[in-house]
């Protein structure tokens, strides 16, 4: 292919800085809320349900909510690949602004209930500006975000339709006092963070379609329906996601149908570290059995092991192993087995008789090791079982 002067090709156009391009992007007119803003003087038209409401922009700034109700969705606080972070960062910033504004308005309303109409108008303007922001971002996203992938949708569609539809009822309920502050805060956190992850998955799979079509990934499903569960801990833990996939229900094992609770499930985890995943999944399912594999090596002076040392925050492999054994003590020797070995050195005898329901891969994260782990452990998984992984 002929390359442009900047080294780009038709399949890999040069990446633009979204912040630089925001001012130039055209907002889709069917979704635009207007160009007015603080100090602009022009009324802002906003689509609110089926009614278009016009009002003047506020003349004062909202205070920041207290730290226990403050949200932060900038890229540093959630995982995003370097390739997609520039596109997702403005979305995180817009989410941070609209969620914090909703809580600030709720607190102001508690202190000044006689100004209810004023604060509601302010909220409508805030929501309008949020829509304006995300539509501008959608307009300058790369081609991968506009491509319908194996998910059956695109990141652009998720951003412009699914995210506002999920978030608006929660934030509106907070502002008008129909949701408790703590519950609303946790729900807004979950919707925002997991929606950002959904967007990233859609962009990754959009890249896949542009490079390989559907030859490698024919169908993918994002389990976004679990975003309102697990709210007591700000996010859905990876162990909850695996249990949900296995049992059809998210939450504690005591809440699952008896037929699922009594099913003899086997999970192999490759890369155990402190055993947080194992602790949670064993604690939540009373009959599940678990096999963990981790070498707990102290390592050499290679880049790989230096990265591992930083991940362990200075602890040695043996220290992390002792911590894992302590955490998993209630189940070791009964429903849990921890093998200190490299992931691809495990023998069939050590895995035991019968297939496993899940091979959960969370070991060394570079491509060669991940491919080797997938190839090695897939053969132990039953037909219809899961090969899963984390970050």
C-alpha positions in Angstrom: 0.0 0.0 0.0 1.1 3.5 -0.7 2.0 5.4 2.5 1.2 9.0 3.0 3.8 11.6 3.9 3.1 11.0 7.6 3.7 7.3 7.2 0.0 6.4 7.5 -1.8 3.9 5.3 -5.5 3.6 4.4 -5.9 0.8 7.0 -4.0 2.7 9.6 -4.7 6.5 9.4 -2.7 8.9 11.6 -4.2 9.2 15.1 -5.5 12.7 15.9 -5.5 14.2 19.3 -9.3 14.2 20.2 -8.8 17.3 22.3 -7.4 19.2 19.3 -10.2 18.0 17.0 -13.1 18.6 19.4 -13.6 22.2 18.3 -13.9 21.2 14.6 -16.2 18.2 15.0 -19.7 18.5 13.8 -22.3 17.3 16.3 -25.1 15.2 14.7 -28.0 17.6 14.4 -30.6 15.0 15.5 -28.9 14.8 18.8 -27.5 18.3 19.3 -28.5 20.2 22.3 -27.3 23.6 21.1 -24.1 25.7 21.2 -25.0 27.8 24.2 -22.9 27.7 27.4 -21.9 29.7 30.4 -21.5 33.3 29.4 -22.7 32.6 25.9 -26.0 34.3 26.4 -27.9 32.1 24.0 -30.7 29.7 25.4 -29.8 26.0 25.2 -32.3 23.7 23.6 -32.3 20.2 25.0 -34.0 16.9 24.1 -35.4 15.7 27.5 -37.5 12.6 26.8 -39.8 13.7 24.0 -39.9 17.4 25.1 -37.5 20.1 23.8 -36.9 22.5 26.6 -35.2 25.9 26.2 -33.6 27.8 29.0 -30.8 30.2 29.8 -27.4 28.8 30.9 -26.5 29.2 34.6 -24.5 32.2 35.7 -22.6 30.5 38.5 -20.4 27.4 38.9 -21.3 24.3 41.0 -19.2 23.4 44.1 -17.3 20.1 44.1 -19.1 17.3 46.1 -17.4 15.9 49.2 -14.8 13.3 48.6 -17.1 10.4 49.6 -19.4 11.4 46.7 -16.7 12.5 44.3 -16.2 10.5 41.1 -13.2 10.3 38.8 -13.3 8.5 35.5 -10.1 9.8 33.9 -8.0 7.0 32.1 -5.7 6.6 35.1 -8.5 5.2 37.2 -9.6 2.4 34.8 -7.8 0.2 32.4 -7.5 1.4 28.8 -5.0 0.4 26.1 -2.6 3.1 25.0 -4.1 2.9 21.5 -7.6 3.8 22.6 -6.9 6.0 25.6 -6.9 9.3 23.6 -10.4 8.6 22.4 -11.8 7.4 25.7 -10.2 10.1 27.9 -12.7 12.8 26.9 -15.5 10.4 27.6 -14.1 9.8 31.1 -13.8 13.6 31.7 -17.4 14.2 30.5 -18.6 11.4 32.8 -16.7 12.8 35.8 -18.2 16.3 35.2 -21.8 15.2 34.8 -21.8 12.7 37.8 -20.2 15.2 40.1 -22.6 17.9 39.0 -25.6 15.7 39.7 -24.4 15.2 43.3 -23.6 18.8 43.8 -27.1 19.8 42.7 -28.6 17.2 45.0 -26.7 18.6 48.0 -27.7 22.2 47.1 -31.3 21.1 46.8 -31.1 19.6 50.3 -29.9 23.0 51.6 -32.2 25.2 49.6 -35.4 23.3 48.8 -37.2 26.4 47.8 -34.9 26.7 44.7 -36.0 23.4 43.3 -37.0 24.8 39.8 -33.7 26.7 39.5 -31.6 23.6 40.3 -33.7 21.4 37.9 -33.0 23.9 35.1 -29.3 23.8 35.9 -29.4 20.0 35.8 -31.0 20.1 32.4 -28.3 22.4 31.1 -25.6 20.1 32.7 -27.1 17.0 31.0 -27.3 18.9 27.7 -23.6 19.8 27.9 -22.8 16.2 28.6 -24.6 15.0 25.5 -22.9 17.8 23.5 -19.5 16.6 24.8 -20.0 12.9 24.0 -21.5 13.6 20.5 -18.4 15.7 19.7 -16.2 12.8 20.9 -18.1 10.4 18.7 -17.7 12.6 15.7 -13.8 12.4 15.9 -13.4 8.8 17.0 -11.2 6.6 14.8 -12.7 4.2 12.2 -12.6 1.3 14.6 -15.2 3.1 16.8 -17.6 3.5 13.9 -17.3 -0.1 12.8 -19.9 -2.7 13.7 -18.0 -5.6 15.2 -18.7 -9.1 16.5 -20.6 -7.4 19.4 -23.2 -6.5 16.8 -22.8 -2.8 17.5 -20.1 -0.1 17.4 -18.4 2.0 20.0 -20.0 5.1 18.4 -23.5 3.6 18.9 -22.8 2.6 22.5 -21.5 6.1 23.3 -24.3 8.1 21.6 -27.3 5.9 22.6 -26.6 3.2 25.2 -24.5 5.2 27.7 -27.0 8.1 28.0 -30.0 5.8 28.2 -28.3 3.9 31.1 -27.0 6.9 33.0 -29.8 9.4 32.7 -32.4 7.8 34.9 -29.9 7.3 37.7 -28.5 10.8 37.7 -31.9 12.4 37.3 -33.2 10.4 40.2 -30.3 11.6 42.3 -30.9 15.3 41.4 -34.7 15.2 42.2 -34.2 13.2 45.4 -35.8 9.9 44.2 -32.6 7.9 44.8 -30.6 7.6 48.0 -27.2 9.3 47.8 -25.1 6.2 48.6 -27.0 3.9 46.3 -27.1 6.4 43.5 -23.3 7.0 43.8 -22.5 3.4 43.5 -24.8 2.8 40.6 -23.4 5.8 38.7 -19.9 4.5 39.4 -20.7 1.1 38.0 -22.6 2.3 34.9 -19.8 4.8 34.1 -16.8 2.4 34.6 -18.3 -0.6 32.9 -19.7 1.5 30.0 -16.1 2.7 29.4 -14.9 -0.9 29.4 -17.7 -1.7 26.9 -16.6 1.1 24.7 -13.0 -0.1 24.8 -14.1 -3.7 23.9 -16.1 -2.4 21.0 -13.1 -0.4 19.7 -10.7 -3.4 20.1 -13.2 -5.6 18.1 -13.7 -2.8 15.6 -9.9 -2.9 15.0 -10.2 -6.7 14.6 -12.9 -6.3 11.8 -10.9 -3.7 10.0 -7.8 -5.9 10.0 -9.2 -9.5 9.7 -12.9 -9.2 9.1 -14.9 -11.8 11.1 -12.5 -14.7 10.3 -11.0 -14.8 13.8 -13.9 -13.5 16.0 -17.3 -14.2 14.7 -19.4 -13.4 17.7 -18.8 -11.6 21.0 -21.0 -10.7 23.9 -20.4 -8.0 26.5 -22.3 -8.9 29.7 -23.3 -5.3 30.5 -26.5 -6.5 32.2 -24.5 -7.1 35.3 -23.5 -3.4 35.7 -26.1 -2.7 38.4 -25.0 -5.6 40.6 -22.0 -5.7 42.9 -22.7 -2.1 43.7 -21.5 -2.5 47.3 -18.0 -2.7 46.0 -18.0 -0.1 43.2 -17.4 -2.7 40.5 -18.2 -6.2 39.5 -15.3 -8.5 40.4 -13.9 -10.8 37.7 -14.9 -13.8 40.0 -18.5 -12.5 39.9 -18.4 -12.4 36.1 -17.2 -16.0 35.9 -19.9 -17.2 38.4 -22.5 -15.3 36.5 -21.4 -17.0 33.2 -21.4 -20.4 34.9 -24.6 -20.2 36.9 -26.7 -17.6 35.1 -26.9 -15.5 38.2 -24.6 -12.9 39.7 -24.1 -12.7 43.4 -23.6 -15.0 46.4 -24.0 -18.7 45.9 -26.8 -18.8 48.4 -28.9 -16.7 46.0 -28.4 -19.1 43.0 -30.9 -21.8 42.1 -30.2 -25.1 43.9 -29.6 -26.9 40.7 -26.7 -24.5 40.0 -25.3 -24.5 43.5 -25.1 -28.3 43.6 -23.5 -28.6 40.1 -19.9 -30.0 40.4 -18.1 -27.1 38.9 -14.3 -27.1 38.4 -12.2 -23.9 37.8 -8.5 -23.8 36.8 -6.9 -20.4 37.5 -3.5 -19.7 35.8 -1.8 -16.9 37.6 -3.0 -16.8 41.3 -0.9 -14.0 43.0 -2.5 -13.4 46.3 -5.5 -15.6 45.6 -8.2 -12.8 45.5 -10.1 -14.4 42.6 -9.9 -17.9 44.2 -11.0 -16.6 47.6 -14.1 -14.9 46.2 -15.2 -17.7 43.9 -14.7 -20.4 46.6 -16.5 -18.3 49.2 -19.5 -17.7 46.9 -20.0 -21.2 45.6 -20.3 -24.0 48.2 -19.4 -27.0 46.0 -17.1 -25.5 43.3 -13.5 -26.9 43.2 -10.5 -24.8 42.2 -7.0 -25.6 40.9 -4.5 -22.7 40.9 -1.2 -22.6 39.1 1.6 -20.0 39.8 5.4 -20.4 39.9 5.8 -17.6 42.5 9.3 -17.1 41.1 11.7 -14.5 42.4 13.1 -14.2 38.9 16.2 -12.8 37.4 17.2 -9.3 36.1 15.1 -9.5 32.9 12.6 -6.8 32.0 9.8 -9.4 32.5 10.8 -10.1 36.1 11.5 -6.5 36.9 7.9 -5.8 35.9 6.8 -8.7 38.1 8.7 -7.3 41.0 7.0 -3.9 40.6 3.6 -5.6 40.4 4.4 -7.4 43.7 5.4 -4.1 45.3 8.8 -5.3 46.4 7.6 -8.6 47.9 9.4 -11.9 47.0 7.7 -14.8 45.3 7.7 -16.8 48.6 6.2 -13.9 50.5 3.3 -13.7 48.0 2.9 -17.5 48.1 2.6 -17.4 51.9 -0.1 -14.7 51.7 -2.0 -16.7 49.1 -1.9 -19.9 51.2 -3.1 -17.9 54.3 -6.0 -16.4 52.4 -7.1 -19.8 50.9 -6.5 -21.9 54.1 -10.2 -22.7 54.6 -10.4 -24.6 51.3 -6.8 -25.9 50.6 -6.7 -29.7 50.7 -10.5 -29.9 50.3 -12.0 -27.9 47.5 -8.8 -26.1 46.5 -5.4 -27.1 45.2 -2.5 -24.7 44.6 0.3 -25.9 42.3 3.6 -24.0 42.5 4.6 -24.5 38.8 4.9 -22.7 35.5 1.6 -22.6 33.7 2.7 -24.8 30.8 4.7 -27.3 32.9 1.7 -28.8 34.6 1.0 -32.5 33.9 -2.4 -34.1 33.1 -2.1 -36.1 36.3 -1.8 -32.8 38.3 -4.8 -31.4 36.6 -6.8 -34.5 37.6 -9.5 -36.6 36.0 -12.2 -35.0 34.0 -12.3 -31.7 32.2 -12.6 -28.3 33.9 -15.5 -25.9 33.3 -13.3 -22.8 33.2 -9.7 -22.0 32.5 -9.1 -18.5 33.8 -5.9 -17.1 32.5 -4.3 -14.2 34.4 -0.6 -15.0 34.3 2.2 -13.3 32.4 0.5 -10.7 30.2 2.7 -10.5 27.0 1.3 -11.9 23.8 3.6 -15.0 23.5 2.8 -16.2 27.1 -0.9 -15.6 26.7 -1.1 -17.5 23.4 0.9 -20.4 25.0 -1.5 -20.5 28.0 -4.6 -20.4 25.9 -3.3 -23.3 23.7 -2.1 -25.4 26.7 -5.2 -25.0 28.9 -7.9 -25.0 26.3 -7.5 -28.8 25.9 -8.5 -29.3 29.6 -11.8 -27.4 29.2 -15.0 -29.3 28.5 -17.0 -28.7 25.4 -19.2 -25.6 26.0 -16.9 -24.5 28.8 -15.1 -21.2 29.2 -11.6 -20.0 28.4 -11.5 -16.6 30.1 -8.9 -14.1 31.1 -8.3 -10.8 32.9 -6.8 -7.5 31.6 
